[in-house]
Amino acid sequence: MSELPAMPRPQGAYVPAVAEPIRTGDVLVASAGMTPRRDGRLTLTGLVGRDLDVPAASEAAGLAARNAVAAVADGDLGRVRRWVRMTVYVACADGFTDLSAVADGASAALDALAPGLGRPARSAVGVRALPGGAPVEVELTAIAGELERETSEHA
């Protein structure tokens, strides 16, 4: 059996892996991809590194993350026990590599909303385009207390 390498050091505001016991009655809740929308409208569009700079994209990632939290919390943030996984997709110009700095905006939003839930394992992925021209899209998975219904009508 070959030896494993040392655990990688995070390149942003996340942890490399999450291990959390799941209690009876808890559920794993995953959001769909959420974009930076306010009142149903995208707040920004364009490619990061061409149309938007890192601070603007990071702020948009924070809004997208808050929308993802709203989806997984289903109206009750108190029932969420632990952030597990977050993927931040960044629509970016060719050659743009500062993906972790953009995704840190999403991590900061989770920290601000519920600092006691820990940081999720996270991936930041550069893509060519996202729905509606959004600069970022966030998917979030959490462990939560039992749901009253199987799926949310708010999704």
N, C-alpha and C positions, 0 to 999 in steps of 0.2 A: 504494500500500500504506500503510495507516495505521500509526502508531507504537505500539508496545506500551507499557503503563504500566510503571513501575518494579516490580521483584519485590516482592511483598507481604512485610511484616515479620511473622514468626510471632507469634501471640498465646498461645503456650504452649511447652512443651518438645518441639519438633519442627522439621523443616526444611520449607521450602515445596516442594521438589522433590528427587528423588533420581535421579542418573545413575550407573550402575555398569556397567562392561563385564562381559559374561557370558562366562566361559571355556568352552571345549569340555568337556563332561562335567558342567557345573553345571546345576542345575534351578531353576526358579521354584516355590516351595512356598507354598501358601495354606492357611491354617487355615479351618475353619468358624467360625461365631460361638461364642465361648467365654464362659461366664458365671462368676461368682465361686463356683465349687464346690470343696469340699474333701471328699474321700472320697465323691464322687458327690452331695453335698447342697449346696444353695444356702446360703451363709453369711449372706446378707441378702436381704430382699425389700422392695419398696415403691418409691415415687416419690421421687426426689431433689428437695429443696425443699419436700416435704410430710412424708414419713416419715423421711427421712435427710438429714443435713447434708452439706456438701461434703467434710469430712475423711473421714467414713465411706464415702461414695461413691467417693472417690479411692482409699482403701484397697481397696475392692471391685474397682475397675478394675485395680489392681495384681495382685490375685489372678487376675482373668480374663485379664490379659496373660500371667502366668506359665503359665496353662493353655494359652493359644495358643502360647507358646514350646514347651511340651512337645509339642504337636501337630506343629509345623513341624520341630522338632529330631528327632522320632521316636527319642528315646532317646540322641541324641548331639549335644549343643550344639556340640561342636567342628567339626561339618561345616557349620554355618551360617556363611556369609561376610559377609552384609550384610542388615540390616533394610531393606525397601523401602517398605512401605506398611502403615499401621495405621488402622483405622476403629474408633472408640469410640462405641457407641450408649449414650445415657443416657436411661433412662425417668424423665421429670421432670414436675413439676407445671406447670400453665399459668403462663407468665411467667418460668420459670426460665431464666436465660441464662448462667450461669457454667459452661458445658459444658467449656471448655478447662481449667479448674481441676480438674474431675473427671478428664478425660482425661490430665492431667499425672501422675496416679497410675500409669497404664499405661506412660507414657513412662519414669517413674522405675524401674519394674520392669525394663524392657529395659536401662536404663543399669546397674542393679545386677547383673543376670545376665550381661551381656556388654558391658562398656563399650567395647570395641574395635570393635564392629560398627556404630557410628554411629547416628544417629537416623533414623527413617523419616519420610517424608511422612505427615501424619496429618490425619484429619478427625474432628471431634467433632459428633455428630448427636443432637439431642433428639428423642425419640419418646414416644409415649403408653404403650406397654406392650412388655415383652420376655418371652420364654419363662419360664414358671413364676413370674412376678412379679419376675424378677431386676431389679436397679436398673441394671446395666450389662452390655454384651456387647461383646467385642473380637474383631475379625478382623485377622489378621496375615499379611503376605506377606513372604517372605525369599528370598534367593539362597542355595542350599546346594550342597554337593558331591553327587555322584550318589547316588541312592537305590538300595538293594538290592532294593526292591520298589516297585511302582507306587503303591499306596495303603497307608495304615496301618490295621491292625486296631484301633488304639487310638482312632480318631477318634470 
